[in-house]
Amino acid sequence: MTSQHPSTIAFNVGDVAADALAVEALARLQLVAHRFGLEIRLCHASRDLLDLIALAGLADVLRVEVEGEAEEREEPGGAEEERQLDDLTF
């Protein structure tokens, strides 16, 4: 048996109001999509909507694509330096 990755659907939420009703609807949409082997990725979300999704504890469920960063988002102002495992000098 082969494992298939779910298909991803980009959903533009740029004009979606940042309120509890919208977050609930988006969570339900993600649930239904998951039942059909699909995944919804939210694009162009406002900062208010992102904050509300995080406050509701749904940031891991409602996968949000932040402008310019397709896979992972980093908190503003954060920086990481890549090092080799054997390079422990700072």
FIVO-511627 format. One line per field, with one value per atom (N, C-alpha, C, CB): atom name; x, y, z. Coordinates in pm, 1 decimal. Atoms other than C-alpha are relative to their C-alpha. Glycine has a CB too. Example, Ala and Ser with C-alpha at 12.3 -4.5 7.8 and 13.67 -1.06 7.14 Angstrom:
2
atom N:CA:C:CB:N:CA:C:CB;
px 89.0:1230.0:90.0:-99.2:-82.0:1367.0:-77.0:41.4;
py -119.0:-450.0:120.0:2.7:-119.0:-106.0:109.0:46.2;
pz 0.0:780.0:0.0:124.6:-6.0:714.0:73.0:-141.5;
//
This chain:
90
atom N:CA:C:CB:N:CA:C:CB:N:CA:C:CB:N:CA:C:CB:N:CA:C:CB:N:CA:C:CB:N:CA:C:CB:N:CA:C:CB:N:CA:C:CB:N:CA:C:CB:N:CA:C:CB:N:CA:C:CB:N:CA:C:CB:N:CA:C:CB:N:CA:C:CB:N:CA:C:CB:N:CA:C:CB:N:CA:C:CB:N:CA:C:CB:N:CA:C:CB:N:CA:C:CB:N:CA:C:CB:N:CA:C:CB:N:CA:C:CB:N:CA:C:CB:N:CA:C:CB:N:CA:C:CB:N:CA:C:CB:N:CA:C:CB:N:CA:C:CB:N:CA:C:CB:N:CA:C:CB:N:CA:C:CB:N:CA:C:CB:N:CA:C:CB:N:CA:C:CB:N:CA:C:CB:N:CA:C:CB:N:CA:C:CB:N:CA:C:CB:N:CA:C:CB:N:CA:C:CB:N:CA:C:CB:N:CA:C:CB:N:CA:C:CB:N:CA:C:CB:N:CA:C:CB:N:CA:C:CB:N:CA:C:CB:N:CA:C:CB:N:CA:C:CB:N:CA:C:CB:N:CA:C:CB:N:CA:C:CB:N:CA:C:CB:N:CA:C:CB:N:CA:C:CB:N:CA:C:CB:N:CA:C:CB:N:CA:C:CB:N:CA:C:CB:N:CA:C:CB:N:CA:C:CB:N:CA:C:CB:N:CA:C:CB:N:CA:C:CB:N:CA:C:CB:N:CA:C:CB:N:CA:C:CB:N:CA:C:CB:N:CA:C:CB:N:CA:C:CB:N:CA:C:CB:N:CA:C:CB:N:CA:C:CB:N:CA:C:CB:N:CA:C:CB:N:CA:C:CB:N:CA:C:CB:N:CA:C:CB:N:CA:C:CB:N:CA:C:CB:N:CA:C:CB:N:CA:C:CB:N:CA:C:CB:N:CA:C:CB:N:CA:C:CB:N:CA:C:CB:N:CA:C:CB:N:CA:C:CB;
px 84.0:0.0:88.9:-95.8:-80.3:138.6:-66.5:20.5:49.4:104.2:-9.3:91.9:18.3:-38.3:-7.5:-127.0:7.4:9.1:-131.7:121.8:125.6:-308.9:21.1:-64.5:-3.9:-382.0:-24.3:-104.9:11.9:-351.3:-75.2:139.1:78.4:-598.5:33.3:-153.5:-28.1:-491.0:-131.2:104.5:124.9:-773.1:33.8:-86.3:-30.2:-743.8:-96.8:-7.9:82.9:-871.3:28.8:22.9:-34.8:-754.8:-118.0:62.9:118.4:-1110.7:-89.6:-79.0:78.1:-1231.2:11.5:46.7:1.9:-1335.2:69.2:-144.6:-68.1:-1128.8:-96.5:130.1:91.9:-1403.6:-16.4:-137.1:14.6:-1500.2:-77.8:-69.1:79.2:-1755.0:87.6:-115.1:-90.4:-1488.6:95.8:78.8:-93.3:-1243.6:-70.9:60.6:77.0:-1514.5:-26.9:-132.6:28.7:-1608.9:125.6:-57.0:-124.6:-1245.1:41.7:111.0:-32.4:-1192.4:-89.4:-15.4:93.0:-1501.9:36.6:-145.6:-42.6:-1383.9:122.5:30.7:-119.6:-1045.9:-36.9:100.7:44.1:-1221.7:-63.1:-99.6:64.7:-1437.8:102.6:-110.8:-104.1:-1139.8:84.0:90.0:-80.4:-940.8:-71.7:31.3:79.4:-1221.0:7.0:-145.5:-11.0:-1180.0:144.4:-71.8:-140.8:-801.7:64.5:15.6:-51.0:-744.4:49.5:-108.3:-47.0:-574.1:-22.2:149.8:20.4:-668.5:118.1:-136.1:-106.4:-383.4:-51.9:135.9:52.4:-491.8:107.8:-53.1:-93.6:-325.7:-53.8:23.8:32.5:-321.5:-84.5:-73.6:74.8:-460.4:48.1:14.4:-36.5:-469.8:66.0:-125.3:-65.8:-264.8:-104.5:83.7:106.1:-591.8:-53.5:-114.7:48.5:-711.1:104.2:-34.5:-107.8:-373.2:1.7:135.7:0.3:-386.7:-118.5:-2.2:119.0:-740.4:11.3:-122.9:-22.8:-650.3:94.0:58.0:-94.7:-355.5:-66.2:122.6:69.2:-570.4:-96.7:-75.4:93.3:-823.1:72.1:-91.2:-76.5:-541.9:-9.0:-46.2:19.0:-598.5:110.9:-131.2:-108.9:-267.2:55.0:111.9:-49.8:-159.9:-103.2:43.1:108.2:-498.4:-24.2:-129.4:22.0:-554.3:136.0:-88.6:-134.6:-237.1:-1.9:50.0:-1.2:-165.1:132.3:-24.8:-119.3:79.5:20.3:-12.3:-31.0:239.0:68.9:89.5:-57.7:336.0:149.8:-29.3:-142.1:674.8:59.8:72.0:-51.5:710.0:-101.2:27.4:95.3:547.4:-8.6:36.0:2.9:643.0:-9.1:120.4:-3.8:730.8:8.3:117.6:-15.1:692.3:84.6:-136.4:-88.7:938.1:-51.6:148.5:44.7:848.4:83.0:10.4:-73.6:942.7:115.9:-93.6:-116.0:1286.4:86.0:-43.1:-76.4:1399.8:101.9:-92.9:-103.3:1717.8:69.7:101.7:-72.2:1891.6:123.1:-89.1:-122.9:2244.7:20.8:120.9:-21.5:2310.2:144.2:-34.0:-132.8:2606.4:11.3:31.2:-26.3:2764.7:-4.0:136.4:10.0:2714.8:131.0:-46.3:-129.5:3087.3:54.8:99.8:-42.5:3116.0:-77.2:-22.2:65.9:3024.6:52.5:12.3:-52.4:3220.6:-98.2:138.1:91.8:3022.3:79.7:-98.6;
py -117.5:0.0:124.3:-0.4:-121.9:341.2:111.4:42.8:-114.0:652.1:120.6:30.1:-118.9:955.7:122.1:-11.7:-124.8:1310.6:68.2:92.6:-67.8:1514.0:114.5:51.4:-114.8:1766.2:125.6:-13.5:-126.3:2124.9:100.6:54.6:-103.1:2396.1:133.2:-30.5:-134.3:2759.4:77.2:74.4:-71.9:2968.6:142.6:-69.9:-140.7:3348.4:55.4:82.1:-53.4:3491.2:148.5:-79.9:-141.7:3847.8:88.7:48.8:-81.0:3982.4:-59.1:16.4:63.2:3757.8:81.4:-145.5:-75.5:3941.2:-79.1:34.1:64.4:3867.8:-7.1:76.9:19.8:3738.4:-149.1:65.6:139.2:3419.1:-82.2:-6.8:71.2:3325.2:-44.5:88.8:34.0:3333.4:-111.2:123.3:102.8:3126.9:-135.0:38.8:124.3:2868.4:-57.2:23.9:46.1:2850.2:-56.5:115.0:49.1:2810.1:-132.9:103.2:126.3:2535.0:-112.4:13.8:100.6:2350.8:-36.0:51.9:23.8:2390.8:-91.4:133.2:83.7:2240.9:-143.3:59.4:132.2:1950.8:-78.0:13.0:66.4:1870.2:-34.6:89.4:25.7:1900.6:-120.0:124.8:111.3:1662.9:-133.1:21.3:122.2:1405.9:-50.8:25.5:37.1:1408.1:-12.3:101.2:15.5:1379.7:125.6:-108.4:-128.2:1746.9:83.7:76.1:-93.5:2027.3:140.9:-24.1:-140.6:2394.3:78.9:54.3:-90.1:2646.5:142.0:-24.3:-135.8:3000.1:97.6:41.2:-97.9:3278.9:141.6:-27.9:-143.0:3658.8:33.9:43.7:-28.0:3649.4:130.0:-116.2:-124.6:3978.8:-32.9:90.6:18.7:4022.5:-28.7:125.3:22.7:4038.7:-142.9:100.1:137.2:3708.4:-99.3:-28.5:86.1:3547.2:-3.2:47.7:-8.5:3669.2:-74.2:145.4:67.2:3539.4:-152.1:50.6:143.9:3198.5:-53.3:-27.6:41.2:3178.5:0.2:92.2:-9.5:3290.5:-117.0:132.6:112.4:3017.2:-134.1:0.5:124.2:2760.3:-83.0:-81.4:72.1:2669.5:24.4:38.6:-31.2:2780.7:-125.6:72.6:123.8:2418.7:-66.8:-96.1:59.6:2319.5:80.4:-8.5:-88.7:2619.5:44.3:123.5:-25.5:2621.9:129.8:-118.6:-133.2:2982.7:23.0:108.5:-35.7:3086.7:149.5:-42.0:-141.1:3415.6:52.6:20.8:-62.0:3653.8:-22.8:148.9:17.1:3556.4:-123.2:118.8:118.7:3243.6:-112.8:27.0:104.3:2930.0:-110.6:-58.8:116.5:2667.4:32.9:-81.8:-29.9:2807.3:148.4:-69.8:-142.0:3143.9:19.1:67.8:-33.8:3306.3:128.1:14.7:-120.7:3564.9:119.0:-15.7:-118.0:3917.8:31.5:120.3:-36.2:4025.0:-117.9:72.0:118.8:3668.2:-33.1:-119.4:38.5:3547.0:-123.8:115.8:119.5:3215.9:-11.0:-126.4:19.8:3140.3:-149.5:66.9:141.2:2807.6:-36.9:-34.0:45.1:2615.3:-149.4:35.0:142.0:2277.5:-57.3:-28.1:62.7:2032.4:2.9:-140.2:1.7:2016.5:140.6:-79.1:-138.5:2399.0:57.3:87.6:-42.4:2476.8:131.2:-104.7:-129.2:2800.9:110.1:28.8:-111.3:3120.5:120.8:18.7;
pz 0.0:0.0:0.0:121.7:7.9:-93.2:78.9:-146.5:-76.9:118.6:-91.6:121.9:81.8:-56.1:90.1:-87.4:-74.5:63.9:-34.8:-31.6:30.1:94.3:-97.3:127.6:90.3:-174.5:81.1:-114.2:-71.6:-58.3:-85.7:38.6:66.7:-147.6:65.3:7.8:-50.7:-110.2:6.6:-90.0:-23.6:34.5:39.7:109.9:-24.6:14.0:104.1:-131.4:-107.7:342.9:24.7:128.4:-14.0:281.3:33.6:-125.7:-25.8:295.6:108.7:-127.2:-105.5:578.7:128.7:23.3:-125.1:894.2:110.1:41.2:-112.4:1203.0:117.1:39.7:-111.4:1429.8:27.1:-29.4:-42.4:1609.4:-101.9:135.4:99.7:1342.8:-117.4:-50.1:110.3:1071.3:39.6:-44.6:-46.2:1277.9:9.4:137.2:-8.1:1348.2:-139.1:73.7:136.1:979.3:-65.9:-85.0:58.1:875.2:62.1:17.9:-66.6:1133.4:-52.4:153.2:54.2:1007.7:-143.9:6.1:137.3:648.6:-3.1:-70.6:-7.7:741.8:39.9:100.8:-44.5:918.6:-114.8:115.9:113.6:616.7:-107.1:-59.3:99.8:382.0:42.4:-19.5:-51.9:604.9:-19.8:149.1:19.1:584.8:-143.8:38.3:140.9:206.5:-46.1:-85.6:33.7:222.0:-54.1:-98.8:47.3:150.2:117.0:-78.0:-101.1:337.4:-51.5:34.7:34.3:337.3:54.8:57.0:-44.6:354.0:-19.6:-79.4:3.9:438.7:-46.9:138.2:56.9:240.3:20.2:-151.2:-8.2:282.5:123.1:-125.9:-123.0:637.8:62.9:100.3:-68.6:824.4:133.7:21.7:-130.1:1141.2:107.4:38.3:-98.7:1341.2:-8.2:-20.8:16.2:1195.7:49.9:-147.5:-50.3:1266.1:152.1:-52.7:-145.8:1625.8:59.8:44.4:-49.2:1672.6:-14.2:-74.3:20.2:1526.5:106.8:-140.9:-104.0:1767.3:137.2:0.6:-127.8:2061.1:19.8:9.3:-7.0:1979.5:9.5:-121.4:-7.3:1983.0:-125.5:115.5:126.2:1619.2:-100.8:-61.0:92.1:1469.7:-67.1:73.7:59.7:1413.5:-89.1:108.3:78.7:1270.1:-126.8:82.9:114.1:1045.1:-51.9:39.2:51.9:842.0:-79.5:-88.7:59.4:754.4:-69.4:106.2:75.9:486.3:13.8:-150.2:-20.6:587.8:-124.9:126.5:119.5:308.1:-8.6:-1.3:24.0:166.6:64.7:47.3:-66.3:377.9:-18.7:151.4:34.6:240.6:103.6:-131.9:-87.4:496.6:147.8:-23.6:-142.7:838.2:19.5:68.7:-27.1:991.3:123.5:17.0:-110.3:1225.1:61.4:-46.9:-67.4:1483.4:-48.3:153.9:44.7:1373.4:93.6:-9.9:-78.8:1487.2:40.2:120.8:-37.5:1541.1:-107.0:23.4:95.4:1380.9:53.3:-24.3:-38.6:1383.5:-87.7:-11.6:73.7:1282.1:-16.2:71.5:26.5:1118.1:31.6:-146.1:-36.9:1260.4:-23.0:145.9:7.4:1214.0:141.1:-68.5:-129.4:1498.1:76.4:-15.5:-67.7:1570.8:25.8:-82.1:-23.5:1573.6:118.7:-127.3:-120.0:1932.1:55.2:101.7:-44.8:1959.5:-35.1:-63.1:22.6:1988.3:-19.3:113.9;
//
